[in-house]
Amino acid sequence: MATARLYFEDPWLVEFEAYVVAHHAIDGDTWLELDRSAFYPEGGGQLPDRGHIGDAEVADVQVRGDVVLHRASGALPEVGTRVLGRLDRARRRVHMALHTGQHVLSRALLEVAQAETVSSRLGDTTSTIDVDRPNLSDDLLGKAEALANSVVDDDVVVRARFVTPDELAGLSLRRAPKQTDNVRVVSVAGFDDTPCGGTHCTRSAQIGLVSITGSERYKGGTRIVFSAGARAREELSRNAAELRRLAKALTCATADVGAQLDKLRDQLDAARQEHGATRTLLAREIARGASGSPAVIVLAEGGAELARAVAARVTESPEASVVVAAETPDGTSVVVARGSAAAFDSGAFLKRLAAATGGRGGGRPERAEGRLPLGVDVARAVQELG
């Protein structure tokens, strides 16, 4: 028996009465079939509703053919029982705002950037719209967002209804329907008409806010990350709190955080260049004292970066080979390298050294890196390997 879907007529309905038609055992779970339901089953990029049927908790809702099934746990009502269904209202409200917001934003992207929506996904934490146009600039995304929010501000009627073939032929749909009969169209008055079976707001102001939070190249087009409604407000609130925290840490106004970060980035780049130049000079001085084949150099400080720099300076001599060790908080970093004319196999030697000391590492004949346990006498270990 087909389930009467109450959300088609009233998306705000969050409590309803129904009869339990059957229990279905599927993959170890019990799914309840009702004669009528306001629970939305997952589909069309929208996640399912959650809530309760009687005292049983509903964690998932799916559709099989014309039947809506509710995955339930706890005190399950018996077949034939009249029950009260109660939806998670906050979750339904978020889904309504996200789905209607997606329709409005998809139309705005089409109007502003001629970017057609290929698919969309309204997730538990992140919602996305995939469009067929690559390289959408921040300016175009900003204009699309502004247009979407102007529709929100206009508080126009949002109407969802099943249309006749004649009515369908007279509509300028954003995308073609997936079926030819029993087509349900969601219309944002004067702005967008799109076939859709989801739950939607009944006025555009109920969306509250549409916010684009990111974009990236995806399958030859662009994936746009967006939010709407209460979720968008929560995200903006968290972002504003983080911005205030950064402003306090940087001792500047929130409007100046970007400029302060640019200044710090420039200072950091300059410090890195200066540090790199100093490390190069230090490495050259250390390398001058290298002797032996391979030479062994143990650094008390400077870490892996200085070890690499010293190895590079030593092996500027074509016949040279070297083992450079540097103590770090996590162990002893080791770099083994050879000059361009040396026959020494760095990778093979490091494997022997690691095996002898309980370390790990490897590499090519020209150069290898690894890590040995703290406290290893590297000079002695190299000497014992011969």
VOPADREN-170462 format. One record per residue (C-alpha): residue in three letters; chain; y, x, z. Coordinates in steps of 0.001 Angstrom, whole numbers. Layout:
+---------+--------+---------+---------+---------+
! residuo ! cadena !      yy !      xx !      zz !
+---------+--------+---------+---------+---------+
!     ala !      A !       Y !       X !       Z !
...
+---------+--------+---------+---------+---------+
END
This chain:
+---------+--------+---------+---------+---------+
! residuo ! cadena !      yy !      xx !      zz !
+---------+--------+---------+---------+---------+
!     met !      A !       0 !       0 !       0 !
!     ala !      A !    3418 !    1361 !    -935 !
!     thr !      A !    5671 !    2188 !    1998 !
!     ala !      A !    8990 !     330 !    2066 !
!     arg !      A !   11610 !    3081 !    2273 !
!     leu !      A !   14410 !    1835 !    4480 !
!     tyr !      A !   16645 !    4871 !    3935 !
!     phe !      A !   17232 !    3748 !     339 !
!     glu !      A !   19274 !     815 !    1620 !
!     asp !      A !   20797 !    2276 !    4785 !
!     pro !      A !   21003 !    6052 !    5331 !
!     trp !      A !   22538 !    5454 !    8774 !
!     leu !      A !   19470 !    3596 !   10047 !
!     val !      A !   17909 !    5772 !   12755 !
!     glu !      A !   15814 !    3165 !   14615 !
!     phe !      A !   13422 !     679 !   13037 !
!     glu !      A !   10286 !   -1312 !   13754 !
!     ala !      A !    7138 !   -1081 !   11688 !
!     tyr !      A !    3374 !   -1619 !   11772 !
!     val !      A !     914 !    1277 !   11779 !
!     val !      A !   -1192 !     843 !    8647 !
!     ala !      A !   -3521 !    3839 !    8956 !
!     his !      A !   -4249 !    7264 !   10422 !
!     his !      A !   -4956 !   10017 !    7890 !
!     ala !      A !   -6691 !   13254 !    8934 !
!     ile !      A !   -5396 !   16055 !    6675 !
!     asp !      A !   -6049 !   19755 !    7310 !
!     gly !      A !   -6589 !   19185 !   11023 !
!     asp !      A !   -3430 !   17094 !   11532 !
!     thr !      A !   -2984 !   13354 !   11954 !
!     trp !      A !    -579 !   11638 !    9578 !
!     leu !      A !     583 !    8096 !   10314 !
!     glu !      A !    1083 !    5564 !    7540 !
!     leu !      A !    3500 !    2727 !    8290 !
!     asp !      A !    4269 !    -408 !    6316 !
!     arg !      A !    7974 !     553 !    6326 !
!     ser !      A !    9848 !    3708 !    7293 !
!     ala !      A !   13348 !    5107 !    7614 !
!     phe !      A !   11975 !    8665 !    7751 !
!     tyr !      A !   12912 !   10688 !    4669 !
!     pro !      A !    9975 !   12667 !    3216 !
!     glu !      A !   10617 !   16200 !    2014 !
!     gly !      A !   11676 !   16311 !   -1621 !
!     gly !      A !   14523 !   16949 !   -4027 !
!     gly !      A !   15515 !   20097 !   -2185 !
!     gln !      A !   15996 !   18178 !    1083 !
!     leu !      A !   13958 !   18786 !    4222 !
!     pro !      A !   12156 !   15916 !    5964 !
!     asp !      A !   13426 !   13921 !    8905 !
!     arg !      A !   11987 !   14407 !   12374 !
!     gly !      A !   11807 !   12141 !   15397 !
!     his !      A !    9317 !    9828 !   17094 !
!     ile !      A !    7040 !    6917 !   16263 !
!     gly !      A !    6416 !    5235 !   19567 !
!     asp !      A !    5659 !    8122 !   21949 !
!     ala !      A !    4270 !   10335 !   19188 !
!     glu !      A !    6409 !   13179 !   17924 !
!     val !      A !    6990 !   13366 !   14166 !
!     ala !      A !    7356 !   16971 !   12976 !
!     asp !      A !    6949 !   16502 !    9215 !
!     val !      A !    7171 !   13738 !    6630 !
!     gln !      A !    5638 !   13916 !    3156 !
!     val !      A !    4970 !   11475 !     346 !
!     arg !      A !    1711 !   10909 !   -1543 !
!     gly !      A !    2173 !    8604 !   -4462 !
!     asp !      A !    4034 !    5592 !   -3047 !
!     val !      A !    2956 !    6240 !     550 !
!     val !      A !    5134 !    7995 !    3135 !
!     leu !      A !    3061 !    9959 !    5655 !
!     his !      A !    4307 !   11142 !    9056 !
!     arg !      A !    2651 !   14151 !   10724 !
!     ala !      A !    2437 !   13081 !   14352 !
!     ser !      A !    1203 !   14531 !   17627 !
!     gly !      A !     941 !   13351 !   21206 !
!     ala !      A !     220 !    9731 !   22112 !
!     leu !      A !    -692 !    8270 !   18725 !
!     pro !      A !    -251 !    4506 !   18270 !
!     glu !      A !   -3326 !    2574 !   17165 !
!     val !      A !   -3670 !    1043 !   13713 !
!     gly !      A !   -2143 !   -2432 !   13676 !
!     thr !      A !     305 !   -1633 !   16457 !
!     arg !      A !    3959 !   -2583 !   16049 !
!     val !      A !    5987 !     519 !   16861 !
!     leu !      A !    9562 !    1677 !   17182 !
!     gly !      A !   10527 !    4575 !   14926 !
!     arg !      A !   13375 !    6807 !   16099 !
!     leu !      A !   14875 !    9524 !   13917 !
!     asp !      A !   16577 !   12709 !   15066 !
!     arg !      A !   20056 !   11395 !   14298 !
!     ala !      A !   21804 !   14773 !   14366 !
!     arg !      A !   19321 !   16215 !   11861 !
!     arg !      A !   19699 !   13194 !    9537 !
!     arg !      A !   23485 !   13445 !    9807 !
!     val !      A !   23422 !   17139 !    8857 !
!     his !      A !   21150 !   16421 !    5891 !
!     met !      A !   23426 !   13633 !    4662 !
!     ala !      A !   26500 !   15869 !    4785 !
!     leu !      A !   24691 !   18786 !    3143 !
!     his !      A !   23195 !   16698 !     348 !
!     thr !      A !   26367 !   14816 !    -517 !
!     gly !      A !   28328 !   18046 !    -126 !
!     gln !      A !   25934 !   19709 !   -2586 !
!     his !      A !   26515 !   16963 !   -5158 !
!     val !      A !   30285 !   17306 !   -4817 !
!     leu !      A !   30203 !   21114 !   -4947 !
!     ser !      A !   27822 !   21126 !   -7929 !
!     arg !      A !   30242 !   18900 !   -9851 !
!     ala !      A !   33168 !   21086 !   -8770 !
!     leu !      A !   31382 !   24207 !  -10031 !
!     leu !      A !   30773 !   22478 !  -13339 !
!     glu !      A !   34408 !   21380 !  -13626 !
!     val !      A !   35988 !   24674 !  -12565 !
!     ala !      A !   33522 !   27272 !  -13883 !
!     gln !      A !   31356 !   25392 !  -16398 !
!     ala !      A !   28426 !   26407 !  -14195 !
!     glu !      A !   25562 !   23911 !  -14290 !
!     thr !      A !   23338 !   23515 !  -11254 !
!     val !      A !   19762 !   24586 !  -11989 !
!     ser !      A !   18365 !   23885 !   -8524 !
!     ser !      A !   19425 !   23491 !   -4914 !
!     arg !      A !   17827 !   23894 !   -1524 !
!     leu !      A !   19036 !   22452 !    1780 !
!     gly !      A !   17390 !   24649 !    4405 !
!     asp !      A !   17216 !   24575 !    8181 !
!     thr !      A !   19688 !   27449 !    8415 !
!     thr !      A !   20879 !   28211 !    4871 !
!     ser !      A !   21627 !   25990 !    1897 !
!     thr !      A !   21934 !   27230 !   -1675 !
!     ile !      A !   22921 !   26102 !   -5157 !
!     asp !      A !   21600 !   28050 !   -8143 !
!     val !      A !   23793 !   27825 !  -11244 !
!     asp !      A !   23222 !   29079 !  -14771 !
!     arg !      A !   26359 !   31208 !  -14999 !
!     pro !      A !   26381 !   34843 !  -13808 !
!     asn !      A !   29307 !   36791 !  -12432 !
!     leu !      A !   31221 !   33972 !  -10792 !
!     ser !      A !   34386 !   35500 !   -9342 !
!     asp !      A !   35641 !   34844 !   -5835 !
!     asp !      A !   38646 !   33160 !   -7443 !
!     leu !      A !   36460 !   30638 !   -9311 !
!     leu !      A !   34324 !   29999 !   -6241 !
!     gly !      A !   37474 !   29443 !   -4198 !
!     lys !      A !   38809 !   26943 !   -6736 !
!     ala !      A !   35499 !   25075 !   -6779 !
!     glu !      A !   35453 !   24933 !   -2984 !
!     ala !      A !   39047 !   23653 !   -2942 !
!     leu !      A !   38235 !   20942 !   -5497 !
!     ala !      A !   35187 !   19854 !   -3490 !
!     asn !      A !   37226 !   19586 !    -310 !
!     ser !      A !   39941 !   17601 !   -2085 !
!     val !      A !   37250 !   15009 !   -2860 !
!     val !      A !   36246 !   15078 !     813 !
!     asp !      A !   39874 !   14499 !    1811 !
!     asp !      A !   40236 !   11595 !    -625 !
!     asp !      A !   37582 !    9666 !    1326 !
!     val !      A !   36133 !    7987 !   -1757 !
!     val !      A !   33126 !    5668 !   -1727 !
!     val !      A !   29681 !    7235 !   -2130 !
!     arg !      A !   27219 !    4711 !   -3483 !
!     ala !      A !   23453 !    5103 !   -3967 !
!     arg !      A !   21636 !    2434 !   -5974 !
!     phe !      A !   18839 !    1816 !   -8449 !
!     val !      A !   20262 !    1156 !  -11898 !
!     thr !      A !   19077 !    -756 !  -14932 !
!     pro !      A !   18507 !    1060 !  -18247 !
!     asp !      A !   21760 !    -430 !  -19567 !
!     glu !      A !   23709 !     762 !  -16513 !
!     leu !      A !   22110 !    4181 !  -16803 !
!     ala !      A !   23139 !    4474 !  -20454 !
!     gly !      A !   26763 !    3855 !  -19475 !
!     leu !      A !   26920 !    6622 !  -16878 !
!     ser !      A !   28032 !   10195 !  -17519 !
!     leu !      A !   25321 !   11909 !  -15474 !
!     arg !      A !   25678 !   15510 !  -14319 !
!     arg !      A !   21973 !   15997 !  -15049 !
!     ala !      A !   19330 !   13929 !  -16791 !
!     pro !      A !   16937 !   11849 !  -14646 !
!     lys !      A !   13358 !   13048 !  -14215 !
!     gln !      A !   12042 !    9563 !  -15023 !
!     thr !      A !   13069 !    6751 !  -17338 !
!     asp !      A !   12571 !    3744 !  -15074 !
!     asn !      A !   13409 !    2925 !  -11460 !
!     val !      A !   16182 !    5546 !  -11495 !
!     arg !      A !   18347 !    5869 !   -8381 !
!     val !      A !   21849 !    7223 !   -8936 !
!     val !      A !   24220 !    8598 !   -6300 !
!     ser !      A !   27854 !    8102 !   -7327 !
!     val !      A !   30811 !    9818 !   -5701 !
!     ala !      A !   33443 !    7415 !   -7000 !
!     gly !      A !   35496 !    8825 !   -9852 !
!     phe !      A !   33946 !   12270 !   -9565 !
!     asp !      A !   30160 !   12561 !   -9918 !
!     asp !      A !   27105 !   10534 !  -10910 !
!     thr !      A !   23699 !   12136 !  -10391 !
!     pro !      A !   20101 !   10830 !  -10195 !
!     cys !      A !   18841 !   11439 !   -6646 !
!     gly !      A !   16444 !    9957 !   -4101 !
!     gly !      A !   17917 !   11662 !   -1033 !
!     thr !      A !   19919 !   10456 !    1956 !
!     his !      A !   23683 !   10564 !    1481 !
!     cys !      A !   26960 !    9792 !    3168 !
!     thr !      A !   28580 !    6468 !    2292 !
!     arg !      A !   32110 !    7902 !    2067 !
!     ser !      A !   33137 !   11402 !    1049 !
!     ala !      A !   35131 !   12042 !    4238 !
!     gln !      A !   31840 !   11848 !    6152 !
!     ile !      A !   30944 !   15203 !    4546 !
!     gly !      A !   33657 !   16649 !    6764 !
!     leu !      A !   33921 !   20033 !    5089 !
!     val !      A !   32386 !   22038 !    2249 !
!     ser !      A !   32282 !   25809 !    2743 !
!     ile !      A !   31041 !   28531 !     369 !
!     thr !      A !   29823 !   31450 !    2467 !
!     gly !      A !   28355 !   33800 !    -128 !
!     ser !      A !   27001 !   34377 !   -3623 !
!     glu !      A !   24666 !   36761 !   -5438 !
!     arg !      A !   23122 !   37303 !   -8851 !
!     tyr !      A !   19885 !   35360 !   -9170 !
!     lys !      A !   17559 !   34953 !  -12169 !
!     gly !      A !   20291 !   35565 !  -14706 !
!     gly !      A !   22710 !   33203 !  -12969 !
!     thr !      A !   24308 !   32958 !   -9544 !
!     arg !      A !   22960 !   31771 !   -6195 !
!     ile !      A !   25720 !   30244 !   -4085 !
!     val !      A !   25299 !   29921 !    -338 !
!     phe !      A !   27183 !   26984 !    1105 !
!     ser !      A !   27411 !   24728 !    4110 !
!     ala !      A !   28847 !   21319 !    4931 !
!     gly !      A !   29502 !   18924 !    7781 !
!     ala !      A !   28705 !   19848 !   11365 !
!     arg !      A !   26781 !   22927 !   10281 !
!     ala !      A !   29806 !   24261 !    8376 !
!     arg !      A !   32059 !   23650 !   11390 !
!     glu !      A !   29625 !   25467 !   13679 !
!     glu !      A !   29460 !   28425 !   11290 !
!     leu !      A !   33249 !   28597 !   10996 !
!     ser !      A !   33562 !   28408 !   14786 !
!     arg !      A !   31131 !   31315 !   15226 !
!     asn !      A !   32927 !   33328 !   12542 !
!     ala !      A !   36304 !   32655 !   14161 !
!     ala !      A !   34975 !   33775 !   17545 !
!     glu !      A !   33641 !   36989 !   15979 !
!     leu !      A !   36976 !   37571 !   14246 !
!     arg !      A !   38793 !   37189 !   17557 !
!     arg !      A !   36377 !   39640 !   19161 !
!     leu !      A !   37026 !   42197 !   16418 !
!     ala !      A !   40780 !   41685 !   16686 !
!     lys !      A !   40606 !   42316 !   20420 !
!     ala !      A !   38501 !   45449 !   19943 !
!     leu !      A !   40896 !   46743 !   17271 !
!     thr !      A !   43978 !   45696 !   19313 !
!     cys !      A !   45499 !   43804 !   16399 !
!     ala !      A !   46127 !   40262 !   15240 !
!     thr !      A !   43256 !   38430 !   13545 !
!     ala !      A !   45194 !   38497 !   10268 !
!     asp !      A !   45307 !   42325 !   10447 !
!     val !      A !   41595 !   42943 !   11060 !
!     gly !      A !   40902 !   43674 !    7392 !
!     ala !      A !   43720 !   46223 !    7153 !
!     gln !      A !   42601 !   47881 !   10375 !
!     leu !      A !   39030 !   48154 !    9124 !
!     asp !      A !   40280 !   49698 !    5856 !
!     lys !      A !   42233 !   52239 !    7883 !
!     leu !      A !   39195 !   53067 !   10018 !
!     arg !      A !   37017 !   53377 !    6912 !
!     asp !      A !   39470 !   55868 !    5391 !
!     gln !      A !   39516 !   57846 !    8629 !
!     leu !      A !   35712 !   57829 !    8787 !
!     asp !      A !   35431 !   59019 !    5174 !
!     ala !      A !   37834 !   61850 !    5912 !
!     ala !      A !   35916 !   62798 !    9066 !
!     arg !      A !   32622 !   62781 !    7171 !
!     gln !      A !   34044 !   65076 !    4517 !
!     glu !      A !   35368 !   67428 !    7166 !
!     his !      A !   32078 !   67325 !    9058 !
!     gly !      A !   30138 !   67991 !    5852 !
!     ala !      A !   32291 !   70984 !    5014 !
!     thr !      A !   31866 !   72366 !    8530 !
!     arg !      A !   28107 !   71833 !    8392 !
!     thr !      A !   27923 !   73684 !    5082 !
!     leu !      A !   29784 !   76681 !    6540 !
!     leu !      A !   27600 !   76671 !    9644 !
!     ala !      A !   24429 !   76410 !    7565 !
!     arg !      A !   25490 !   79366 !    5455 !
!     glu !      A !   26090 !   81500 !    8559 !
!     ile !      A !   22719 !   80528 !   10063 !
!     ala !      A !   20934 !   81210 !    6771 !
!     arg !      A !   22248 !   84767 !    6655 !
!     gly !      A !   19919 !   85700 !    9522 !
!     ala !      A !   16788 !   84338 !    7836 !
!     ser !      A !   13882 !   86771 !    7414 !
!     gly !      A !   10148 !   86536 !    6853 !
!     ser !      A !    7982 !   84655 !    4416 !
!     pro !      A !    8342 !   81965 !    5367 !
!     ala !      A !   11409 !   82501 !    7514 !
!     val !      A !   11423 !   80395 !   10685 !
!     ile !      A !   14686 !   78986 !   12027 !
!     val !      A !   14789 !   76770 !   15111 !
!     leu !      A !   18035 !   74869 !   15738 !
!     ala !      A !   18972 !   73842 !   19255 !
!     glu !      A !   21292 !   71136 !   17927 !
!     gly !      A !   22593 !   69704 !   14669 !
!     gly !      A !   19617 !   67484 !   13869 !
!     ala !      A !   17865 !   66861 !   10585 !
!     glu !      A !   21035 !   67001 !    8468 !
!     leu !      A !   21826 !   70555 !    9572 !
!     ala !      A !   18153 !   71524 !    9083 !
!     arg !      A !   18318 !   70307 !    5478 !
!     ala !      A !   21580 !   72149 !    4885 !
!     val !      A !   20184 !   75410 !    6320 !
!     ala !      A !   17035 !   75130 !    4195 !
!     ala !      A !   19174 !   74582 !    1104 !
!     arg !      A !   21263 !   77690 !    1846 !
!     val !      A !   18218 !   79890 !    2522 !
!     thr !      A !   16467 !   78827 !    -672 !
!     glu !      A !   19461 !   79691 !   -2809 !
!     ser !      A !   17617 !   83010 !   -2898 !
!     pro !      A !   14893 !   82485 !   -5573 !
!     glu !      A !   12128 !   84351 !   -3693 !
!     ala !      A !   12824 !   82806 !    -276 !
!     ser !      A !   10731 !   80332 !    1687 !
!     val !      A !   11704 !   78797 !    5016 !
!     val !      A !   10664 !   76497 !    7844 !
!     val !      A !   13654 !   74959 !    9650 !
!     ala !      A !   13100 !   72949 !   12842 !
!     ala !      A !   15670 !   70870 !   14711 !
!     glu !      A !   15244 !   69113 !   18032 !
!     thr !      A !   16096 !   65385 !   18010 !
!     pro !      A !   15658 !   62668 !   20653 !
!     asp !      A !   12590 !   61385 !   18776 !
!     gly !      A !   10848 !   64684 !   18155 !
!     thr !      A !   11248 !   67882 !   16161 !
!     ser !      A !   12424 !   67418 !   12576 !
!     val !      A !   11008 !   70024 !   10208 !
!     val !      A !   12133 !   70995 !    6714 !
!     val !      A !    9968 !   73361 !    4660 !
!     ala !      A !   11365 !   74661 !    1371 !
!     arg !      A !   11090 !   77454 !   -1185 !
!     gly !      A !   13334 !   79150 !   -3729 !
!     ser !      A !   12988 !   78632 !   -7473 !
!     ala !      A !   10821 !   81759 !   -7995 !
!     ala !      A !    8685 !   81566 !   -4829 !
!     ala !      A !    4971 !   80718 !   -5019 !
!     phe !      A !    4942 !   79173 !   -1512 !
!     asp !      A !    3628 !   75550 !   -1415 !
!     ser !      A !    5951 !   73737 !    1001 !
!     gly !      A !    4063 !   70428 !    1030 !
!     ala !      A !     665 !   72006 !    1669 !
!     phe !      A !    2053 !   74236 !    4427 !
!     leu !      A !    3739 !   71312 !    6207 !
!     lys !      A !     497 !   69336 !    6149 !
!     arg !      A !   -1294 !   72248 !    7839 !
!     leu !      A !    1530 !   72614 !   10368 !
!     ala !      A !    1519 !   68886 !   11171 !
!     ala !      A !   -2270 !   68844 !   11560 !
!     ala !      A !   -2149 !   71808 !   13930 !
!     thr !      A !     595 !   70349 !   16153 !
!     gly !      A !     -90 !   66612 !   16097 !
!     gly !      A !    2806 !   65816 !   13795 !
!     arg !      A !    3154 !   64175 !   10418 !
!     gly !      A !    4845 !   64858 !    7129 !
!     gly !      A !    4416 !   65926 !    3541 !
!     gly !      A !    6185 !   66532 !     282 !
!     arg !      A !    6204 !   68535 !   -2912 !
!     pro !      A !    5550 !   72278 !   -3349 !
!     glu !      A !    9298 !   72818 !   -3636 !
!     arg !      A !   10302 !   70916 !    -505 !
!     ala !      A !    8748 !   68872 !    2302 !
!     glu !      A !    9853 !   67148 !    5494 !
!     gly !      A !    8107 !   65972 !    8631 !
!     arg !      A !    8290 !   65403 !   12352 !
!     leu !      A !    6478 !   67254 !   15131 !
!     pro !      A !    6146 !   66286 !   18801 !
!     leu !      A !    8879 !   67391 !   21187 !
!     gly !      A !    8255 !   70740 !   22831 !
!     val !      A !    6195 !   72268 !   20011 !
!     asp !      A !    6739 !   76025 !   19670 !
!     val !      A !    7374 !   75948 !   15930 !
!     ala !      A !    7756 !   79708 !   15503 !
!     arg !      A !    4434 !   80343 !   17205 !
!     ala !      A !    2689 !   77578 !   15277 !
!     val !      A !    3903 !   79008 !   11959 !
!     gln !      A !    2798 !   82487 !   12985 !
!     glu !      A !    -690 !   81232 !   13894 !
!     leu !      A !   -1056 !   79550 !   10515 !
!     gly !      A !    -362 !   82889 !    8841 !
+---------+--------+---------+---------+---------+
END
